[in-house]
């Protein structure tokens, strides 16, 4: 799991973003967090990768998770 590149695209007032980041932190997963409301380049990157404007968008290496889906995150982190 330590060698996974994890990125979270989020906004500050999103409860699902907070849940996702808290979950990753609890599992000891390092991640980069981009606040897309403040970082327009990251927002464009998120939309290009996922086709979504909603958050959170979580990338684990080349896989994309839209929303906080704990089981899917666990599966992708274990790959």
Backbone torsions as a table, in degrees:
resi	resn	phi	psi	omega
1	UNK	NA	-29.4	-174.3
2	UNK	-65.7	-23.6	-176.9
3	UNK	-92.1	7.3	178.3
4	UNK	-79.7	141.1	173.8
5	UNK	-96.5	110.8	-175.8
6	UNK	-114.5	129.3	177.8
7	UNK	-128.7	135.2	176.2
8	UNK	-116.3	124.7	173.6
9	UNK	-100.7	123.3	-171.4
10	UNK	-147.7	176.1	167.9
11	UNK	-128.8	157.1	-170.6
12	UNK	-67.9	-28.9	-175.3
13	UNK	-101.5	21.3	-176.6
14	UNK	-97.0	115.2	-178.9
15	UNK	-65.1	-33.7	179.1
16	UNK	-71.1	-33.1	175.0
17	UNK	-63.3	-45.8	179.3
18	UNK	-61.7	-43.9	178.9
19	UNK	-60.4	-44.2	-179.1
20	UNK	-63.7	-46.4	-178.7
21	UNK	-67.4	-40.2	177.0
22	UNK	-62.4	-40.9	-180.0
23	UNK	-63.7	-47.2	179.0
24	UNK	-61.7	-42.9	179.7
25	UNK	-63.5	-41.8	179.2
26	UNK	-60.8	-34.9	179.2
27	UNK	-82.5	-2.9	179.5
28	UNK	77.6	22.8	-179.6
29	UNK	-89.0	123.4	175.0
30	UNK	-77.2	139.7	178.8
31	UNK	-149.6	156.9	173.1
32	UNK	-98.0	133.5	-178.1
33	UNK	-114.8	122.1	175.8
34	UNK	-111.1	122.6	173.8
35	UNK	-85.0	102.9	-172.2
36	UNK	-70.3	-18.8	176.6
37	UNK	-72.6	-21.6	-179.1
38	UNK	-107.7	-16.5	-175.1
39	UNK	-123.8	93.9	-175.3
40	UNK	-65.3	-32.5	177.9
41	UNK	-65.2	-42.7	177.4
42	UNK	-65.3	-36.4	178.3
43	UNK	-63.3	-44.2	177.9
44	UNK	-63.7	-41.5	178.7
45	UNK	-61.7	-43.2	179.4
46	UNK	-61.2	-45.8	-178.9
47	UNK	-66.1	-41.0	179.2
48	UNK	-62.6	-43.6	-178.5
49	UNK	-70.4	-42.9	-169.4
50	UNK	-105.9	-20.5	-173.2
51	UNK	74.9	8.8	-175.3
52	UNK	-114.7	150.2	171.5
53	UNK	-108.6	-6.2	179.5
54	UNK	-89.5	156.2	-179.3
55	UNK	-122.2	160.1	-1.2
56	UNK	-78.9	151.0	166.4
57	UNK	-116.5	126.5	-176.9
58	UNK	-120.3	126.6	174.5
59	UNK	-109.2	134.9	175.2
60	UNK	-123.6	105.2	-169.8
61	UNK	53.9	-116.5	-178.5
62	UNK	-98.5	1.5	-179.5
63	UNK	-91.1	148.2	-177.7
64	UNK	-123.5	133.4	175.2
65	UNK	-121.9	124.9	176.6
66	UNK	-103.5	120.6	-176.3
67	UNK	92.2	175.0	178.6
68	UNK	-95.0	101.5	-179.3
69	UNK	-121.1	90.9	-171.9
70	UNK	-56.3	-46.1	-178.3
71	UNK	-62.5	-42.5	179.8
72	UNK	-66.5	-41.0	177.0
73	UNK	-59.3	-46.0	179.5
74	UNK	-59.9	-42.8	-179.3
75	UNK	-62.5	-46.5	-178.2
76	UNK	-69.5	-36.4	179.0
77	UNK	-69.0	-27.9	-178.8
78	UNK	-83.2	-14.1	-177.4
79	UNK	-61.7	NA	NA
